[in-house]
Amino acid sequence: MAADWVSDLGGATLFAWESLGTGIRRGVRVGSLIDQMYQVGVKSLPTTLTAGGFVGAILAIQLNAQLRDYGAQAVLGGLATSTTIRNIGPVLIAFMLSGKVGAYTAAELGSMRVTEQMDAVRCLGANPIEFIVVPRMLAVILSSFCLLVIGLMVGIAGGIVISHLVLSINAVEYVHKIPRYVSLWSVGTGMVKSLVFGIVIGVICCYRGYTASGGAAGVGRAVRQAAVEILVLIIVLDFTLSSLSEFLYSFLRVGLL
């Protein structure tokens, strides 16, 4: 099992290297890229807005329940926003996108593979990776990153709204506490995680779809494998990036002192 995971991870890495290298050498078809960004990005925006708003609202309610016991509700805005940006927000929204964007792309490429559309493109003298995979991979990466950032912003807004309407916390006081707990380092950590998660979603779903085999059952298997691998990698990378962020922050702070 572990050997299979390592083999698949290596295959996905080589696949990403080949695909992105092809895109750099030969360029990207802008029309295809825009069309794919519309398909996987714009059409996923309503879902992202809904998920982001509820993530922020849920965090505000849960943190308020803990802070209320200590009479510290005044700092709810800063703590909820910091948690949303740095940890919970990127992970939960990436989970949602892995099912919405990742599964769609893996199924699309898998269907093209098992119906021999990839081979037909190759028979015409074109490279299927250049014409089919690269636009989709870049579209998924860019769209996922943008959707994650938008989702985080909506999550912050959701926390403000629910705190004002349900928790009876003044919105101005909520916003006023945000700069105290949310630094540029926190924002940068959230952006880096969003970018990394977007790359994971784009690479894994395209790799699984491109390597699908075995007819309709193979497409379903590729979608399932893509979803599971993306979720596991997001959790592992979230832990890794969080630990690395804390180490670098402590190291740089000590260095500056």
N, C-alpha and C positions, 0 to 999 in steps of 0.2 A: 504493500500500500504506500509506504513512504517512498519507495523507489519509483513508483508510478507518478507520485506527486512531483518528485524532483525532475523526472524525465519530462513531464508535461510543462513544468515551469521553464526548463531549458528550451523546450520546443517553442513555447510562447515567446520567450526572449529573443530567440533567433528569428522567429517570424516577425516580431516587431522591428528588429534591426533591419531585416530585408525590406519590409514594407516602407518604413520611414526613410531608409536609404534610397529606395526607388523614388519616393516622393521628392527627396532633395535633389537627386541627380536629374530627374526628368520633369520635375515640376508637378503641380497639382491642377487638375482640371477644375477651374473655378466654378463653372456652371454646375458640375456634379457635386462639388463641395457644398455650394449654397443650397442645392436641392436636398441633399442629405441632412444638412443642418435644419432645414425646415421640417423634414420628416421626423427626425429624432429630437429636435430641440424645441421648435415652436409648438408642435403638437403635444409636447410633454409639459409645457408651461403651466396649464391649469392644474395638473396634478401636483407639480412642484409647489405652486402657490398655496394650494390647500394643505399639503403635507407640512410645508415650512411654517405656516400660520399655527397649525395645531401643535407642532413641536415646541414652538416658543411659548404657547399658552400652557401646555402641559408642564414644561419646566418651571414656569412662573408659579403655577398652583402647587407643585410638589415642594419647591424651595420655600414658598411662603408658609407651608404647613410646618416646616422645620424651624424657620426663623421666628415664627410667631411665638413659639414656646420660650424663646430667649429675648423677646422684645426687640428683635433686630430687623424688623420688616423694612426699616428705612434703607437698608443696603440691598434690598431685593433686586432692584434694577441692575446694579453692577454685577452681582453674582449670577443672575439669570442670563444676562447678556454675555458675560465671559464664558459661562458653560456652553451656551449655544454656539458661540463662534469657535471655541477651541476644541471641543470634544463631541458633545452629543449631536449638535446640528449637522456637521459634515457627515458623520457616520449614518445617522438615521435617513438623511436625505439621499445619501449614496446608496443605501439599501433599497430605497424606493426606486431610484434610477436604474439599479441593476436589474430590477424586474421589468421596468417600463422600457428603457432604452436598450439595455444589454440583451434581454430576451428577444426583442424585436429584431435587432441586428443579427444575432446568432441564427435565428430562424430564417431570416431572409437569405443570408449567405449559405446556410445549410441547404435550403431548398434549391438555390442556384447550383450548388455542388452536386447534389444527388440527381438533379434533372439534366446534368451534363452541360449546363450553360457555361460553366467555366471552361470546359474543354472546347466548346464551340468558339469562344472568344480566342482561345489559344490557336485553334485551327485557322482563324482569320489572320494570324500573324501578330496578334496583340497580346500583351502581357496582362492576364486577369488581375494580378496584384496591383498593377499600375492603374488600370481602368475601373476596377470594381472595388478592391479592398482599400486602397489608400484613401480615396475620398470618404469612404464610410468610417474608417478608423479615425481620421482627423476630425470628421464631423462629430463623431461620438465624443472624442476627447474634448474638443472645444465646447460643444453643447453641454456636456456634463459639467465642465468647470463653470460655465456661465450660469447654468441652472442651480448649481450648488451655491454660488455666490448670491444669486437672487433669492434662493430658499433661505439662506442665513439672514438676509435683510428682512424678508417677510417674517421670519421667526422672531426677530427682535420686535418688529411691529406687533406681532401676535401677543408677545409678552406684555407690551405696553397696554394694548387694548383690554386684555383679560384682567390685568391688574387694576385698571381704572374702573371697568364695568362690574367686575365680580368681587375683587378683593378690596375695593374701596381705598386704593392707593393712588395718590395724586400722580397724574402722568408726568407733570413737570418735575416732581421730586424723583420719580422713577428714572427719567432721562438724565437728571442732574447727577445721579450716582454712577452713571455708566463710565465717564472718563476716569473715575477714581480706580476702577477695577479692570478696565479694558485698555491696555496699552497697545502701541504699535506692534510690539512683539506678539501679543495675543492675536491681533488681526493678521499679521504675517503668518503665524502658525496655522490659522484657519484657512488662509489662501493656499498655503503649500499643501495642506491636507486635501483641499478641494481639487487642486491640480493633479496630485498623485492618484487620488481616487478616480478622477476622470480618465487618466492614462490606463489604470487597471481595468476599468470598465471597457474602454475602447479596445485594448489589446486582447483581453481574454475573450470577449464576445466575438471579435473578428477571427481570432485563431480557431475557436471551437467551431464556428460556422464554416470556415474555409476548409477545415480538415474533417468535416462530417462525412459519414459514409453509411450505407445500409438502408437507403430508402427513407420513407416517412418515419420509421422507428429510429433511424439514425439521426434525423433532424431533432426529434424529441429528446434523444439522449444528449445531443450536443447542447441544446438549450438548458437542460437540467445540469449538465456538467459546468456550463458557463456560469449559471446562477450560483451554484454551490461554491465554485472556486472564487468568484468575485467576492462573495460574502465573507469567506474565510480570510482572503487576502486583505480585505478592508479592515477586519478586526486586528489582524497581525500587524499591518502597517500603521494602524491608529496607535497601537501600543508602542511600536518602534519610534514613530515620529514624535509622540508625546514624550517618551523618555529622552530622545535626542534633543528635543526642544528645551526640556528642563535642564539637561546637562550643559548645553551651549549657553543658556541664559545665566546659569550659575558661574560658568567658566568666564564668560565675558564680563560679568558684573565684578567678579573678583579681580580680573585683569585690569579693569578700569580703576578699581580702588587702589 
